[in-house]
Amino acid sequence: MSLQEFDALIDRMKSAFEYAENLGQYVDAAKILFQMNEQLPNDLQVPLEELDNPDLAKSFVMRYNSGIRSAIVDYRQRLMNF
């Protein structure tokens, strides 16, 4: 995947994530985090717990959001070097 393709995909996912989060739809936001994480190579993926209880979705989002965003930055750096 090229840097431009990755950026376009992640930008759409970030927009959807922020929209869901702003509406308080944390289960949907968590699903988007899972999808964002899956776009990363295996060595950069954040090990995520399963979200078994929808009541814990907000804390799940808060716990993993920064880690996934950091991994995205790392992958972008990797793509720029190729």
N, C-alpha and C positions, 0 to 999 in steps of 0.2 A: 504494500500500500504506500502510495506517495504521501509526502507531507501535506500537500493540498487536499488530497482525499481524506486523510485522517483529520485534518483541521475542520473540514466541512462536516464530517460525520459527528465529531465531538462537539462542534458548535451547536448543531441541532439537538444533540443529547443534553448539553448544558442548558440550553433554552427550555427544553421540556422539563428538566430537573428543577430549574429555578421556578418555573410556572407551577409545578406540582407542589413544591415546597412553600411558595408564597400563598397558595390556597390551603395549606395545611393538609394536603393529601400525601402524607408521609409514606404510606404503603406504595403509592405510585412512584414517589421519589426514590424509595429504596430499590424498586425494580429497575429504575433507570440507572442507579449506581451499579447494580449487577451487570447491566448491559454495557456500561462504560468500561467496567473492569474487564469484561470479556474481549473488548477490542484491543487490549494491551497484550504484548507477548507474555508468555508464561512466566518468564523470569522477573517481570515487573508487576504482575498481577498481585493485588492485595488479597491476602487470605481472608475471606469473608465468612462470617457465621451465617447459618440459615436463619431466616426471619420466620420463626414459627408462630409468634404472637403478634398480631397486627397492632396491639396496644404499645408495643415496644418499637414501632417503626421510627418514631421521632428520634429516640436515643440511638438507634441503628444509623440513621442518616447523619446525625451529629458525630458519631464515632468514626465513620468511615469516609466521610466526604473529603476531608483534607488529605488523607492518605491516597485516595484515588486521584485527586487533582495533582498531587505531587508526582505520582507515577506517570500521569499524562504529560507533565512537563518534562520528565526524564525521557520519555519515549519520543517526544517532539525533538529534544536535543539529539537523540540517537538518529532520527530520520534526517535532521539537518546536516549531520556529518556524513551521510551517504551520498 
